Amino acid sequence: MARPLLPLNAPPALESPARHLNFTRAGDELSVTPGAVSQQIRLLEDAVGDPLFRREARDLEITDLAFVARLKRQAIDHDNNMDAL
């Protein structure tokens, strides 16, 4: 069975909450509600089949998988910026 494609807004939907460790602040940055950020993260987690964040009470912690995905994204962005020079 083929894996589902990730949504087009996957990079910012992961990057912002990973940086802020807070869905409310990520929502403010992305101009969406915290619930919309949470829903996008759940869709990403369903697509990859693993949790990207650990949620506890009022704490949000990034998982190793999400951390690696964020680093890969930053490396790709860096390479693209270098190519543009």
C-alpha positions as CSV (number, residue, x, y, z in Angstrom):
1,M,0.0,0.0,0.0
2,A,1.4,3.4,-1.0
3,R,2.1,5.9,1.8
4,P,-0.1,9.1,1.7
5,L,1.5,12.2,0.4
6,L,2.4,14.9,3.0
7,P,0.3,18.1,2.8
8,L,1.8,21.0,1.0
9,N,1.9,23.1,4.2
10,A,3.8,20.3,6.1
11,P,7.1,22.2,6.5
12,P,5.7,25.3,8.2
13,A,3.2,23.2,10.1
14,L,6.1,21.3,11.7
15,E,8.7,24.1,11.8
16,S,6.8,26.7,13.8
17,P,5.6,24.5,16.6
18,A,9.0,22.8,16.8
19,R,10.6,26.2,17.2
20,H,8.1,27.6,19.7
21,L,7.2,24.3,21.5
22,N,3.7,25.9,21.7
23,F,0.7,25.6,19.4
24,T,-0.7,29.0,20.4
25,R,2.5,30.8,19.4
26,A,2.8,28.7,16.3
27,G,-0.7,29.6,15.4
28,D,-0.1,33.3,15.9
29,E,3.0,33.1,13.6
30,L,1.0,31.1,10.9
31,S,-2.1,33.2,11.3
32,V,-4.3,30.2,12.3
33,T,-5.8,28.9,15.5
34,P,-3.9,26.7,17.9
35,G,-6.5,24.0,17.0
36,A,-5.6,24.3,13.3
37,V,-1.9,23.8,14.1
38,S,-2.7,20.8,16.3
39,Q,-4.9,19.3,13.5
40,Q,-2.1,19.8,10.9
41,I,0.4,18.1,13.3
42,R,-2.1,15.2,13.8
43,L,-2.4,14.8,10.0
44,L,1.4,14.8,9.7
45,E,1.7,12.2,12.4
46,D,-0.9,10.0,10.7
47,A,1.0,10.4,7.4
48,V,4.4,9.4,8.9
49,G,2.9,6.9,11.3
50,D,4.7,8.2,14.4
51,P,4.3,11.0,16.9
52,L,6.1,14.2,16.1
53,F,5.4,15.8,19.5
54,R,4.8,14.5,23.1
55,R,1.9,16.3,24.6
56,E,1.6,16.5,28.4
57,A,-0.8,18.9,30.2
58,R,0.6,22.3,29.2
59,D,3.9,20.9,27.8
60,L,4.9,20.2,24.2
61,E,8.1,18.4,23.5
62,I,9.5,17.6,20.1
63,T,10.3,13.9,19.3
64,D,13.6,12.7,17.8
65,L,11.7,12.1,14.5
66,A,10.5,15.7,14.3
67,F,13.9,17.0,15.3
68,V,15.6,15.1,12.4
69,A,12.9,16.2,10.0
70,R,13.4,19.9,11.1
71,L,17.2,19.5,10.6
72,K,16.7,18.1,7.1
73,R,14.4,20.9,6.2
74,Q,16.9,23.5,7.4
75,A,19.7,21.7,5.4
76,I,17.5,21.7,2.2
77,D,16.7,25.4,2.7
78,H,20.4,26.2,3.2
79,D,21.4,24.3,0.0
80,N,18.7,26.1,-2.0
81,N,19.9,29.4,-0.7
82,M,23.5,28.6,-1.6
83,D,22.4,27.5,-5.1
84,A,20.7,30.9,-5.5
85,L,24.0,32.7,-4.9
